[in-house]
Amino acid sequence: MTRSSLTREEVLEAAAALVRQHGPEALTMRKLAAELGTAVTSIYWHVGNRESLLDALVERTVQEMGAVRPAGRTPVARIVSVARGLRRELRARPHLIAMVHERGLTERMFLPAQQALVHEMHAAGLRGARAADAVRAVQFQTVGFLLVERNRERSPVQSPGEGDLWDEVTAEHDPALARALALPADQERLFTASMRALVNGLLATGGSRPPLAGRLEQNAPGWGAVSPGPYSL
């Protein structure tokens, strides 16, 4: 039975769900119409052709990534919360993020998170080049951590695995360490702990260390240069 009413937002939501689950190659106008229980002509009426639909999904993703907001009572907690929110949003939509990157909109997509970090760095007392260093350090740590996560998740089964490699000898006679390294990593806990340590260090040394931004400015890669090839988070 064909639906009698349909909104543009419903079309975009269904299209985004298909891309999140199966990638952009799986998104066809016929499949989308079947998902929505409507005619293909109705899809065209709301969003235009497939290329226009993909452009609309990219713009929607850029807007959604602007929803990252800080939370917490201390500067460290608020900065870490931005990083955690950014990682969470990136993990939720890897195919859509890749589409944004392919259209050259990565920098614009990340701008709201960058601005949130700038605000929190200023509130914590960092300004100028030192604040820029801190913002970039949080950005690169977040994206780099996520790239490692995704690569581990996509890698083939390892033989021997971590559980087979760690024992009292390889752990330098630290059995507790061997047991811990033999277990799967708690990625959420590890990210939070490493980000908290990074931010604590950045804020603690912010008033004494020389700025890096001036020396690295010409060679500093943008977000799109973090990962070679497709931005496959």
N, C-alpha and C positions, 0 to 999 in steps of 0.2 A: 504493500500500500504506500503510495507516494504522499509525503508530508505536504500539508497545505501551506505551512508557513515556515520560514527559515530566516535566520539573521546572519549577517556577515561574520559576527563574532563566533557563532556556532560553527560556521564553515572553517574558520581559522583554527578554532580549538580542535576540531576533528582532524584537520590536516596536520596540525602540530603533533597530535597524538600518534598519527601514523608515522611521521618522520622520527619521533623519539623512539618508537619501537623498532622500526625496520629500516630507517635511513631514507633519504630523499628519493632514491631510485624506486622505492615502493609506492611513492605518491603519484597516483594517476587520477585524472578527473573521474574516470569510471569507478574506480575503487572508492574514492571519496564519496561519490554520489550513493554508492551502495551502503557505505557506513552510515550515511545520514538518512537513508531511506527516501531519497528524492531523485529527481531527474538531473542528468548531466547539464542540461540547459539552465537549470536553476543555479548550479554551481557557477557557471559562466556569468550569469546575471549578477551574482553577488561579488565575485572576485576577479572576473576577467579570465584570461587564459592561464595555463599552468605557470608560465614565467611570471606573470603578474601575481599569482598566488604565492610563489616562492619569494618574491620581493616583499610581499605583505608579511609573510612568516618571519623573514629576516628583520623587518622593522619591528614587528611584535616582540621578537626575542631581545632586540636592543632595548626596548622599553622595559621589558620584564627584568632585565639585568640591573636596571636602575633602582630596583626595590630593596637592595641591600642596605640595611640600616644598623648603626651601632647600638649595642645594649650593654649595660653594666655600670657600676659605680666608680670604677677606677680607670685611669687612662689605659693601663695594660689590658684590662678586661674588655674595654670598648674597642680597642684596636684589634684584639684577638677575635672579637665577635664579628667584625667586618670581614676578616680573613676567613673565618669559618663559614659565614654566609656566602661569601664569594665562591668558596670551594663547593658548597652544597648546591648552589645554583648552576655552576659549571657541570657538576656530576649529573645533574638531572636532565641535561639536554645536550649531550655531546654532538649529535648530528646537526642540531640547529646552530650550535656554536661554530661548527665547521663551515656551515653555509654563510654565516656572518663573516667569517674570516676570508672566505673565497671572494666575497664581494667588497673586500677592503674596508670593512667597517669595524674591525676589531678595536682600534683605539677609541672610537666613539662609544662602543659598547661598554668599555671599561671605565670611561670617564666618571660616571657617578660614584663608583667604588673608590676611584682615586681621589675624588673630591671629599668623600667621607673620611678617607685616611688623612688627607691634608688638614681637615678640620680638627681631627683628633690629635694630630701631631702638634698643631698650633696650641691646642688646649693643654698639651703635656709640656709645653715650653720650648719645643723645637721650631726653628724658623729657617728660612733660606735654604742653602745647600744641604744643611744637616737634615732638615725636614724632607727634602727631596730624596736624600739617601735612604731615609727610613721608609718612605712611601715605596720606593722601588724595591727595597729589601723585602718588604712584606708581600708585594706583588709577585716578585720572582720566586720567593719561597712557596707561595700558594700555588702558582701555576706549575712550578717544577715538581712539587710534591704530588700534584694531581697527575702529571705526566708519568711519573714513576708508578703510581697506583694503577693507572690504566694499562701500562705496559706489563706489569706483573699479572694483572687480571687476564690479559689476552695471550700471555705466553703459554707455550705447551707445558704439559705436566713434566716436572723436573725429576730426574732419577740419576743420582740420589737427590732427595729433597732436603730441606733444612733440618727436618727431624732426624735424618740419617747422618748428617754431617757434624752435628754438634755433640761433643761428649766432653768428659773432664779434661782430656788432653788438648783438644782444639780450643777449649775455653780457658786454657792456662790454669787448670786446676780450680776453676770457679764453677762448681756444679750448679749453683743457682742460676748463674748466667747461662750455662749450657741448656738448662731446662727452659729458660725463658726464650732463648733464641731458637729453640726447636719448635716452639709453638707459633701458629700464624700471628702475624702482627695485628694488633688492634689499631687500625688505621686512623680512626677518629681520635682515639686517645693520643696516639703518637703525633698526629698533626697538631692537636691542641697543645701538647707539652712542648714540642719543638717551636711552635709559633710563640708561645708564652716566653720561652727562654730567649728567642730572638728579640722580641719586643722589650723585655726587661733589659737586655744588653744595649739595645739602641737608645732607650731612654736614660739608662744609667750613665752612658758615655757620651751622650749627645752634646754636653757642654764642654767636653775636653778634646775630642778627637778632631783632626783636620777634615774638612769636607772632601768628599770624593767627587761630587757632582761636577765640579769645574774641570777635573782631570779626565773624567770618563764621558763627558757630555757628547763628544763627537762620535764615540764608538758605542754608546749605550744603545742596545737594541730595543725596538718597540715591542709591544705585545706580540705582534705577528712574527717577530724573529725568534721567539722563544723556542719554537719547535720547527725543525726543517720540514718542508713539504706541507701536506694538508694539516690543518690545525685539528688533529685527531685526539682530543682530550678523552 
